[in-house]
Structures are given as structure tokens and as C-alpha cells.
């Protein structure tokens, strides 16, 4: 009788351990949950929104312009995560004019994500042309006048290794459940 009980306990322990290992692998390599903290992505995402982050896509393809990503802005700080939109891609030159117009390689960026026109005091280092390196991205929040992003010297250009993944699905609040990625061009 004890042998049967021990066999059942061992079987249950192996099952629980297997589920735990699979769960950890999924969180490490496939998907994780994160919460929006702040107003920098309004009106697309709001403070308190819960998102699922796709950590797998960028193992097979490069990030695309206008995708919303979750990133580690400071390489030695794994606890701080930002949620921003990719505006400029590797090799491109970005500049923001005094009027708040975003230029990519000297051409006006046609997009409709910005909540408002960028005020002169929020243009930051992008007042001068910024040439991105081979693995650098320029990211901004949709709430352009209330976002710490690549325009700041503190955040600067984002390297591919700093990208955690692509914001994929909003899971909270329930009345807004669904995908968070869209085209956003005019």
C-alpha cells in the first residue's frame, strides 16, 4: 500500500515540476504580462492597462516601424521597463523640426499616433539629425509632450538587445481586451 502511495506522490511531483518548468520557459522565451505605468502612450494605452508581450516574434523577424514594444531603457536595470512606439529604424536619420514635424531621412513621417503636436521644449536631442546605427531604434510615446523616450539623452537610441518584445494583446480592462498593434498611418 505505501508503495502505491509513494508512486502516486512521485508521479504528482513530476507532473507539478513539469508544469512549473514549462511555465517558466514560456515566460522566459515566449510571452509575459506587463502593466502600463503612466500616461506616455495615451491615447493608445492607459495607465493600469495589462498587456501580454510577445517575446518570440523578434527571434524570427526585425521590429517594424510603428510597432509598440516593451523595452529595457537602461541596460543595467532589468526592473525598469518602458512601453514605446518604434518611430525610426536602423540606418535611418531622424529629426524633429521646430514646428514638431518628424522627418525620417529628410521626408515627413506620415503617422497618426501622436496625441498632439510636439512642443519645441519637448523636441530634445532630435532637433539635430540623429543617424541610427545598424541595431538602433528611435522610440517615442504616443503622448508626445509627456513621454521620456529616445528624444532624451538619458534614454537615447534603443539597441535591439534592449527590446523585450512586442506589445501584443491588452488583457485588462476587460472592456478593452484585444490587439494593441495597428497601422496608424494617415
N, C-alpha and C positions, 0 to 999 in steps of 0.2 A: 504494500500500500504506500509506504513512504517513497518508494522508488517511483511510483506513478506521480505522486505529488511533486517530487523534485524534478521529474521530467517536464511536467506542466509548467512549473515555475521557471525552469531554464528556457523552455520554449517561449514563454511570455516575455522574459527578459530579453531574449534575442530579438523578438518582434519589436519591442519598445526601443531597443538600441538601434535597430534598422530604421525605424521611422524617424528617430532623432537624427541619425546621420544623414538620411535623405533630406530631411527638412533643413539641416544646416547647409548642405550642398546647394539646395535650391536658393536659400537666402544669400549665400556667398557668390554664386555664379549666375543665377537666372533672374530672380525678382526680389525686390524688397519694398517695404512700405516706408513712406516718409510723410511728414506733415509740413504744410506750408506755414512758415513763421514770418509774418509781416505782410506789408502791402505792396512790395516791389513788383509783383506780377499781376496786379489788378489792371484791367477788369477780367483777365483770363482766369486767374486763380486767386483765391481769397485766403486770408489768414484762417488757419484751422482746417482747410481742405486736406483730406488724406489722399495720398496718391500711391499707386503701385508703380515702381520704377523697373523698366525693362533693362536688365544688365547684360542681356545676351546679344541683342541686335548689332552692337558695335564691334563684336568679335568677327562679324561677317561683312560689315559694310562701314563706310565712313559716315560720320554725322552730317546731316544736311542743314542748309540754311533754313531758319525759322523753326527748327525743332526745339522743343523745350527740354532742357537737360537738367540733371541734378549733378552738381559738381562739388569738389573739394577745393575751395578757393585758395587755401593756404596749405602748401604741401606737407607741412609738419603738424597739421591739425586735423586729425581724422574725425573729430566730433562736429566741426562746423560744416554744414552743407548749405549750398545755395541752389536756388531754382531759377534759371535764367533761360533766355531765348538766344539761339545762335544767330548772329547778325552777319558776321563776316567769316569766311573760310580760309584755310591755309593758303598762303601765297598771295592773298588779296591785299589791297590797300584800302583802309577805311579812313574817312574823315567826316567830321560833322561841322557844317558851316555855322557862322554866327547867327543865321536865321533858324538853325535847328534842323536843317536838311541833312540826311545821312547820304554820303557818297561812297560807293564801292567802285574802286578803280576809276574814279572820276565821274561815274554815272549815278544819277539819283536812284536810290533804292526804293522801289515801289512796294510798299507794305502797309498794312492797316492795323498793326498790333499796338503801336504806341498809343497810350491813353491820351496824350496831349503833345503839343509841340515842345521840343526840348528848349528850355530857357537857357540863355547864354551862360549863366552861372553853373549849369549842370552839364556843359559840354565836356569839361575836364580835359584830359590829355589828348582827346580826339579832335581838338581844334586844329592840330597839326596832323598831316597824313601819318598813319601808322601802317607800316608794312608788316604783315604777319609772316611768321616763319613757317616751315614745312609741316609742323604739327601744332600750330597755334590757331585758336579760335577767339573771336571777339564776341562777347555775350553782353546782353542788356536785359533789364527787366522791362516789362510792358508799361509799367508806371514810371515812365522815363525821368520824371523830375523827383522821384522818390525811390531810387534804386542804387545800391552800391554794386557796381559792376565793372566791366573792363575799361570804362572811362576813367576810373580811379587808378592812381599809381599803386595803391595798396593791393588791388585785385589784379589789374593788368590783363595781359593776354592769358588765355587759358590753354594749357598744354593737354593733349589727348589723354595722357595718363591721369589727369585730374578729373576726368569725366567719369562719374559713377555709372550713369546710364541715362536712358531717355524716359522722361515722364510719360507714362503710358495711359493709365486709367485713373480717374478720380473715383474713389470708393466711399467718400463721405464729404459732404452731407448726402443723404440718400436721394434728395430731390435733384441732385446734380450728377448722379452716377453716369459715367461714360468716358469716352476717349477725350484726351486733352490736346491732341495734335490736330492741326488743320492747316490749310494752305496759307491763309492770311494775306494774300496779295490783292492789290486793288484791281 
